Amino acid sequence: MVSSNNKQRAAAAAAELITDGMILGLGTGTTASYLVQILGERVRQGLRIQGVPTSEATRQLAIAEGVPLTTLEEQPVLDLCLDGADEVDPDLNLIKGGGGALLREKIVASAARQRIIMVDVSKCVDCLGAFPLAVEVIPFGWEVTRRQLEQFGGVPTLRQREGKPFVTDQGHYIIDCALSQIEDAPKLNHQLNQLPGVVENGLFVDMTDRLIIGSPDGITEKHKN
């Protein structure tokens, strides 16, 4: 069971890694929101940082909290990227995209010197796949793309909100793939991105340098080998 307290613990531990003058990638989702709130308090106490938000939702929260923002055009190299995940396996591969911001999240993560992932202990799994894998596609011909995704198993489903297709901040659709189990995340990541119409997918392979896990017992950390 997911606990907001565990997410808050993880976010608080990640915030301790942030020092004055850093340029940060700010993730999307509940745990990332806790981090932005913590940063807002520290900024009000005098911390000097700038953040690059991975979604419109994070941007709005950062503005509300008084966290100064910048862009990748102005700051193409980030000190840290801090984000959550929907699932993480023992090799620190991730499934992300439950919040629909996977494309921006992956771009921002790729620009960072160090990628820090903050999760509730329930997000740690032996094998990725129980959480549906988000695949971001262009709207044109999305049904053709959805049919092509069927080759990987499961039932690819167009994500909807209030009876209409969910639209990402970049104007794309998301197709959620219920795969149950992903045996080879690097291989599937490559295969998905070869399909015409696919912009990006929610597999984050070899993009985690430090994992911070919040649990009722406290904080556990894992590092990339």
Secondary structure, DSSP 8 states (H G I E B T S, - for coil): ---HHHHHHHHHHHHTT--TT-EEEE--SHHHHHHHHHHHHHHHTT---EEEESSHHHHHHHHHHT--B--TTT--SEEEEEE--SEE-TT--EE--TTS-HHHHHHHHHTEEEEEEEEEGGGB-SSTTSS-EEEEE-STTHHHHHHHHGGGSS-EEE-EETTEE---TTS-EEEEE--S--S-HHHHHHHHTTSTTEEEESEE-S--SEEEEEETTEEEEEE--
